[in-house]
């Protein structure tokens, strides 16, 4: 299957849809009768009660999540090929994102972290464009607004402002105006939120939006021993991908080297922000799926031993499906 997606063929979207169905069909058989749905932060739902959807049937939640994942996979693929981050066009980024978005059963339903991946993809478009643009203050402002918009959906996205600043360090010479523009963009969104609070006589409560950011940091207790088994092929692929990237690092274009450094920091920032909303459990780590999928795609594009990379991919797919059908 990997060789099919190594070629850039639009018909691969059909295979992506088939794989989406295969990776999600098992969960629907054992899912609860209704799945709670919270697509925005509590303060947004309080101001806009119409956004409180309540709960969905498992079939509808999985279907909507599948549509979202397919759209995001196509966008990621376009992003990577547009900036030529893998060196040649392929459909591997889309394939890897579809697989990683089905890694755990908590990933399979519609959730705020899943929707925030649209923000991350859009943000990456802005950040990669920094490398090519001479005057990037408008891009910095847009990036700040995107981070704030993501925070309205899922508060841990606030920490993506750190990713924006890391991008300035990696991709740009220092210019304090770019840093200020990103902060102004972030503040602009919450200025309008403050206006809405004022009109609803709730302005004294505005500061409570950021209170969860001050929660005590604790290691996530969301994985059981079977989840760790599922992560074994993931870590093996990541390790091999890191070695392959290191092997080709100085042969690559400057943008490719800088982009993968930025993606690494995004993974760290997204994972560390778990403590803000621990009630979301494993679904929070969907925020890591976009950058990790790109690392995966790099390995599978440049791996030389077909029996090895095909076996690893088969083990990953088989593990995902097996643990969906076995609740132990």
Residue pairs with C-beta under 8 A, 6 or more apart in sequence:
1 15
1 95
1 310
1 313
2 92
2 95
2 300
2 306
2 309
2 310
2 313
3 306
4 12
4 15
5 12
5 15
5 90
5 91
5 92
5 94
5 95
5 300
6 90
6 91
6 92
6 300
6 301
7 90
7 91
8 81
8 89
8 90
8 91
9 91
12 91
12 94
12 95
13 70
13 74
13 94
16 70
16 73
16 91
16 94
16 95
16 98
17 70
19 95
19 98
19 99
20 66
20 69
20 70
20 98
20 102
21 66
22 321
23 98
23 99
23 102
23 108
23 317
23 320
23 321
23 324
24 62
24 65
24 66
24 102
24 108
26 321
26 324
26 325
27 58
27 62
27 105
27 108
27 324
28 58
28 59
28 62
29 325
30 324
30 325
30 327
31 58
31 62
32 58
33 57
33 58
34 55
34 56
34 57
34 58
35 55
35 56
35 57
35 58
35 61
35 109
35 110
36 54
36 55
37 53
37 54
37 55
37 56
37 61
37 110
37 111
38 45
38 111
38 112
39 51
39 53
39 110
39 111
39 112
39 115
39 153
40 48
40 51
40 112
40 152
40 153
41 112
41 151
41 152
41 153
41 154
41 155
41 209
43 208
43 209
44 51
44 152
44 153
45 51
45 52
47 196
47 197
47 200
47 202
56 64
56 110
58 109
61 109
61 110
62 108
62 109
64 110
65 108
65 109
65 110
65 111
65 114
68 110
68 114
68 115
68 118
69 97
69 98
69 101
69 102
69 114
70 98
72 97
72 101
72 117
72 118
72 121
72 290
73 93
73 94
73 95
73 97
73 98
73 101
74 94
75 118
75 121
76 93
76 94
76 97
76 121
76 290
76 293
76 294
77 91
77 93
77 94
79 85
79 93
79 121
79 124
79 125
79 128
80 86
80 93
80 294
80 297
81 89
81 90
81 93
83 128
83 255
83 259
84 253
84 255
84 256
85 128
85 255
85 256
85 259
85 260
85 294
86 92
86 93
86 256
86 297
86 298
86 301
87 252
87 256
87 301
88 301
90 297
90 301
92 296
92 297
92 300
92 301
93 293
93 294
93 297
95 297
96 292
96 293
96 294
96 296
96 297
96 300
97 289
97 290
97 293
99 293
99 296
99 316
99 317
99 320
100 107
100 234
100 289
100 292
100 293
100 296
101 107
101 114
101 286
101 289
102 108
102 320
103 230
103 234
103 289
103 320
104 227
104 230
104 282
104 283
105 323
105 324
106 281
106 282
106 283
107 114
107 282
107 283
107 286
107 289
109 283
111 280
111 283
111 286
112 153
112 154
112 280
113 154
113 280
113 283
113 284
113 285
113 286
113 287
114 283
114 286
115 153
115 154
116 150
116 153
116 154
116 157
116 286
116 287
117 286
117 287
117 289
117 290
119 146
119 147
119 149
119 150
119 153
119 157
119 160
120 150
120 160
120 266
120 287
120 290
121 290
122 146
123 143
123 146
123 147
123 150
123 160
123 163
123 164
124 290
126 139
126 142
126 143
126 146
127 139
127 143
127 163
127 164
127 167
127 171
127 262
128 171
128 255
128 259
129 136
129 139
130 136
130 139
130 140
130 167
130 168
130 171
130 172
131 171
131 172
131 254
131 255
131 258
133 139
136 172
136 178
137 177
137 178
137 181
138 181
140 164
140 168
140 178
140 179
140 181
140 182
140 185
141 181
141 182
141 184
141 185
141 188
142 185
143 164
143 167
143 182
143 185
144 161
144 164
144 181
144 182
144 183
144 184
144 185
144 186
144 187
144 188
145 185
145 186
145 188
145 189
146 185
147 157
147 158
147 160
147 161
147 164
147 182
147 185
147 186
148 158
148 185
148 186
148 187
148 188
148 189
148 190
149 189
150 157
150 158
150 160
151 157
151 158
151 189
152 189
152 193
154 277
154 280
155 209
155 210
155 212
155 213
155 276
155 277
156 270
156 273
156 274
156 276
156 277
156 284
156 287
157 273
157 287
158 210
158 213
158 273
158 276
159 269
159 270
159 272
159 273
159 276
160 266
160 269
160 270
161 182
161 183
161 186
162 265
162 269
163 262
163 265
163 266
163 269
164 182
165 179
165 182
166 262
166 265
166 269
167 262
168 174
168 175
168 178
168 179
168 182
170 258
170 261
170 262
171 258
171 262
172 178
190 209
193 206
193 209
194 203
194 206
197 203
197 205
197 206
212 276
212 277
213 276
215 275
215 276
216 275
217 275
218 275
218 278
220 274
220 275
220 278
220 284
222 281
222 282
223 231
223 282
226 323
226 328
227 282
229 319
229 323
230 319
230 320
230 323
232 319
233 312
233 315
233 316
233 319
234 316
236 312
237 296
237 299
237 300
237 312
237 316
238 292
238 295
238 296
240 299
240 303
240 312
241 295
241 296
241 298
241 299
242 295
244 298
244 299
244 302
244 303
245 260
245 295
245 298
245 299
248 302
249 257
250 257
260 294
260 295
260 298
263 291
263 294
263 295
264 291
266 290
266 291
267 288
267 291
267 292
270 285
270 287
270 288
270 291
271 285
271 287
271 288
273 284
273 287
274 284
274 285
277 284
278 284
299 309
300 309
300 313
303 309
